[in-house]
Amino acid sequence: MRHAKAKQPSGDMTDHQRPLRKRGKRQAAAMAHVLQHWQALEGGIYVSTAARTRETFDEIAGQLPDHTLVSQVHFDENLYTFDGGGLQAWVESLPNEAERVLVIGHNPALHDLARCLDQTAPHSLPTGSVLHFTLSGSSWKSAGHNGAKLAGCLTPEMASYPLFQRLAPQPPKSNNDTASRIRDMLEHLYQMIRALEAGVIAGVDPEFLHQYRVNLRRSRAVGESVRTITRVPGLKKMLKRLKQRAQATSDLRDIDVFLEDMVKTPPPLTSGSRQGLMQWLLACQRERHQALCQQLNAPAYAEEMESWQHFIASDDVGKALSKLTPKRIRTVLNARIARHDEDLAALSLDTHDTGFHELRKGVKRIRYLADLNPEIPEPFLSQLKHRQRLLGEYQDLCSRQAWLDAFGASPDNDPQQQQECVQWRDSLEKPKLVLRKEVLALEALANVSP
């Protein structure tokens, strides 16, 4: 691991004394659970004596208070080196009884060593990054040229969504021209999707998956809104592909939300049943994450996304967008509002869950269509967001029930655990009823329409 971002020396400060910047502390903290997941903290931890490497270790240890990392750490003056050859010699001198070690040091020594161990190692090693190698031989002396295999590579910006946001593509500046604004919006969404992929594959921070899914679905929703207003050759086929990509994330996102909620609000289950359910959900999560990673790493995926980008920039799309006007957008928006109000009026406390799900989809379509017109007043958008929140919470409860049903139907699970989960599943009808009443109490959207 390379130390996290440090301050530049000033005054009488030596290089050895350089402390971490605030950003560096956030970087180090973000990598704690990565190191834990990679089992990098289960052996000896060797740290350079420089202030910035010591503080990197301190931030990691601070995130894992239940671990006795202090008893495993060794501060070694020999690791305060920028020479890859010297670092390689240090690694080769490790005792063979050490099954794994974590080294926190400096560039260019770390990067030179990495490229020596495996030529497929990245061409750069940003601050706070971690490289995971497995030795090819049975001895540390085998850690010479091509003596190891790269098993993993992760930067703090791939492990933490807040850190990623600093480097994320910036939204386009406001443009009064409708066609240019929508094209810029679609291009920005595309850039965000591609930038988020590495964090989705890393699978450390679930917010990457959420934002990836949001940007995919918003791209599709904007495209559908455009298609509703004007004809665009080939757009239907493109939107179908975006829909399929978004659907591939559905189960994984639902599991993430379920697991997060179980941590925040412990469910009404005994510890054994709670543990059994979480283990089952984690197994489902791993399975679906692996399947999603296979899709994202497939050449066909990159080709498909690049085709979407070329389509956005095509003359056909440009001509279609040039026909859009605030008036035409408003006409379609009013029609959708009227349809929403009809669907809302048709609901009752006895309506099947699908009726509320369809209402939620309708609200989202109105929201994305309204986004095409910057003149839509904020009170109307706030009302849409409020309805999305209510219906989203309802959707989450239904999703939770579906996963509990699946857990209960699994023949390998303990009958007692299954019974407790069935009872919990049934108890979720009460908060669902509360949300149903709130939705039914909503006034017609036309009454608050722009």
C-alpha positions, 0 to 999 in steps of 0.5 A, a space after each residue: 500500500 502506498 501511503 495516503 496523500 501527504 502535505 508538501 514540506 514547508 519551513 524546516 519540515 523534512 520529507 520524513 516529517 510530512 504529515 497526511 492531508 485531510 484528504 489523505 486521512 479520508 483515503 486511508 480510512 476508506 481502505 481499511 475495510 478493503 484491506 480487511 476484506 482482502 485478509 491483508 491484516 491477518 499477518 505482519 504489518 510493516 510500515 515505513 517510519 515516515 510520518 505519512 506512512 505511520 499516520 496512514 496506518 493509524 487511520 486504518 487502525 482507527 476504522 477497525 477498533 475491534 482488531 489488535 493491529 497495534 500488536 501486529 505492526 512493525 515500523 521499519 526504517 528500511 521501508 523508508 526507501 524510494 529504491 525498488 531494488 532495495 525494497 525487493 531485497 527486503 521482501 526476499 529476506 522475509 521469513 518463510 513462516 510469514 504467510 502474508 504481509 502488508 507493506 505500507 511504503 513509498 513510490 517509486 519503490 513500491 511501483 517499481 517492485 510491483 512492475 517487477 513482480 508482475 508486468 500486468 501491474 498498473 502503470 501508476 500507483 496513486 496515493 492510498 492505493 493497494 496492490 494485492 499479489 500472490 507469490 508464484 513460489 513457496 518462498 519469499 526468495 522467489 519474489 523476483 522478476 515475474 515472481 508473483 501474480 497480481 490478484 487485486 488493485 484498488 484506489 481509494 477513489 474506487 473504494 469510496 464514493 465520496 472520494 470518487 466525487 472529487 474526480 467525477 465528471 462534472 455536469 455541463 453548464 446550463 444551456 438555454 438551447 433545449 437540444 444542446 441541453 438534452 444532448 449534454 445531459 445524455 453525454 454527462 450521464 454516459 460519462 458518469 456510467 463509465 466512470 462508476 464502473 470501476 467502483 461497481 466492480 470493486 464492490 466496496 461501497 454500495 453507493 457506486 452501484 446505486 449511482 450507476 443504476 440511477 444514471 443508467 435509468 435516468 439515461 433511459 428515462 430521458 431517452 423515453 421522454 424524447 421518444 414520446 415527444 418526437 420520432 428518433 430512428 433507432 432510439 427504441 432499440 438503444 433504450 431496450 439495451 439500457 433497460 436490460 443493463 439497469 435490470 441486471 443491477 436490480 437484485 443486487 441493489 435490493 440486497 444492498 438496501 436490505 443489508 444496510 437496513 438490517 444493520 441500521 435497524 436490527 430486525 425482530 429476529 433471534 441472533 441465530 435467525 438474523 445471522 442465518 438470514 444475513 449469511 444467505 443474503 451475503 451469499 446471494 449478493 456475492 453471486 449476483 455481484 460476480 455475475 454483474 462483474 462478468 457482464 461489465 468486463 465483457 467486450 460486448 458491454 463496452 461496445 454497447 456503451 460506446 454505441 450509445 455514446 456515438 448514437 447520442 452524438 449522431 445527426 439523427 439525434 441532433 435533428 430530432 432534438 432540434 424539434 423539441 420546444 418547451 411547449 411540446 415538452 409541456 404538452 406531453 408533461 400535462 398528459 402524463 400528469 393527467 394519467 398519474 391523477 387517474 391512476 392515483 384516483 383508481 387506487 384503494 387500500 385493497 389494490 394489489 402492490 403492482 398498482 402502487 409500483 406502476 404509480 411510482 414508475 409514472 411519477 419517475 417518468 414525470 420527474 425526468 420529463 420535467 427535468 427537460 424543461 429548466 423553467 419547471 418551478 421548484 415546488 412542483 419538483 419538490 412534490 414529485 420528489 416527495 411522491 417518489 420517496 413515499 412510493 420508493 419506501 413502499 417498493 423497498 418494503 415489498 422487495 424485503 418481503 420478496 427476499 424473505 419469501 425466497 429465504 423461507 422457500 430455500 430447502 437448506 435453511 433452518 425451519 425455525 429461522 424460516 418461521 421467524 422470517 415468515 412472521 417478520 414478513 407478515 409484520 411488514 404489512 403494517 408499515 405498508 398500510 401506513 404508506 398506502 394511506 399516505 399515498 391515497 391522501 395525496 392530492 391530484 398532481 394537476 393541482 400543483 402542476 407548473 
